[in-house]
């Protein structure tokens, strides 16, 4: 009997919060080989040790990488050269920082990761999961309202990278370039990340690229004020990683965006967990 192939998954921001909970679940419950990425060596090693202490047989390795640095991402990719990945989870993110830092981490970070590690993905079954946010929907709802319901580029599967960069430039201008953009800049960066996910789906149709919201989770980013534990906040990510209903001819298209309950959600307005799933053209005007 042939042995089951172990899925190798790279997770950024894996030393704390949602990322740590996900790494632990993937290794302990799903039997995956996890590359836990952290930008602080000591914190990454501590996280790996904690997982292995609870689950001695867990296959988890620490990868030193700062997603905001070109050099760091390239160096990490070189160390893993030859590895065949099942999936990339772009989880690392920041909030409450300057507009420049926010976009560099939340959007350009995943872009750096994809450009460096996409060649390592399994060509016919690889996946990219970009961890977005409900704040992306809140941001786009405001944009649509201000534009008098004109179709915003970030909502279209035909969105281009140049259109995404135009949004970034507008946010820099609105927030004074280096001034703290707050949650508006955070929402804009996550909306741009979801749009970037749609460009990936078009450019690499054999790879499943999806984005999702983990929900309002009790992490450092939310100041511990969330209504979900980090373990609960991985539900939508794991759905995106393992669902067989995503892809060409399936229930969900490549490039789709999912809510914290693992159900497809609109980007132009909010959808609460437990409410009807988004079906384009039929609900959520």
Protein Blocks (a to p, Z undefined) as FASTA:
>chain_A
ZZddddddddehklgcjllmmmmmmmmmnopacddddfbfklmmmmmmmmmmmmmmbccd
dddddfkbmklmmmmmmmmgoiacfbdcdfbccehiafklmmmmmmmmmmmmmmmmmmmp
cfklgccdddddfklmmmmmmmmmmnnopacfklpckbcfklmmmmmmmmmmmnoomace
bjmlmmmmmmmmmmmmmmmmmmmmmbccddddebjcddfknnopacbdfklmmmmmmmmm
mockgcehiabdghiacdfkopacdfkbccdehiacddehkaoZZ
